[in-house]
């Protein structure tokens, strides 16, 4: 595993490429937003694969929320057997 493969969003992208090939980006959608006062934002990230909500995470930075959601999505894809659903 290369250093880049250890990044959760990279791992998720690689797994989706393996499942869907070149059309992987057509099957994934992120919803990312923040809540709270400007000095204490909480970032929320949700990943949809196909029409399914695959994971959700929140954190104090946008990147940390996205990384945590990507990690959860990778784990769920492994549990679900990484099968193509379309």
For each residue, the residues with C-beta under 8 A, 3 or more apart:
1: 5 6
2: 5 6
3: 6
4: 7 10
5: 1 2 10 11 14
6: 1 2 3 10 11
7: 4 10 11 67
8: 11 12 66 67 68 70 71 74
9: 12 13 66 67 70
10: 4 5 6 7 13 14
11: 5 6 7 8 14 15 70 71 74
12: 8 9 15 16 28 47 70 73 74 77
13: 9 10 16 17 24
14: 5 10 11 17 18
15: 11 12 18 19 74 77 82
16: 12 13 19 20 24 25 27 28 49
17: 13 14 20 21 22 24
18: 14 15 82
19: 15 16 24 77 82 83 84
20: 16 17 23 24 26 27 84 86
21: 17 24
22: 17
23: 20 26 27
24: 13 16 17 19 20 21 27 28
25: 16 28
26: 20 23
27: 16 20 23 24 49 50 86
28: 12 16 24 25 47 48 49
29: 47 48
30: 45 46 47 48 66 69
31: 44 45 46 48
32: 43 44 45 46 62 65 66
33: 43 44
34: 41 42 43 44 62
35: 41 42 44
36: 40 41 42
37: 40 41
38: 41
39:
40: 36 37
41: 34 35 36 37 38 60
42: 34 35 36 58 59 60
43: 32 33 34 58 59 60 61 62 64 65 66
44: 31 32 33 34 35 56 57 58 65
45: 30 31 32 56 57 58 62 65 66 68 69
46: 30 31 32 53 55 56 69
47: 12 28 29 30 53 54 55 56 69 70 72 73
48: 28 29 30 31 51 52 53 54
49: 16 27 28 52 54 73 77 85
50: 27 85 86
51: 48
52: 48 49 85
53: 46 47 48 56
54: 47 48 49 72 73 76 77
55: 46 47 69 70 72 73 76
56: 44 45 46 47 53 69 72
57: 44 45 65 66 67 68 69 71 72
58: 42 43 44 45 65 68
59: 42 43 64 65 67 68
60: 41 42 43 64
61: 43 64 65
62: 32 34 43 45 65 66
63: 66 67
64: 43 59 60 61 67 68
65: 32 43 44 45 57 58 59 61 62 68 69
66: 8 9 30 32 43 45 57 62 63 69 70
67: 7 8 9 57 59 63 64 70 71
68: 8 45 57 58 59 64 65 71 72
69: 30 45 46 47 55 56 57 65 66 72 73
70: 8 9 11 12 47 55 66 67 73 74
71: 8 11 57 67 68 74 75
72: 47 54 55 56 57 68 69 75 76
73: 12 47 49 54 55 69 70 76 77
74: 8 11 12 15 70 71 77 78
75: 71 72 78 79
76: 54 55 72 73 79 80
77: 12 15 19 49 54 73 74 80 82
78: 74 75 81 82
79: 75 76
80: 76 77 83
81: 78
82: 15 18 19 77 78
83: 19 80
84: 19 20
85: 49 50 52
86: 20 27 50
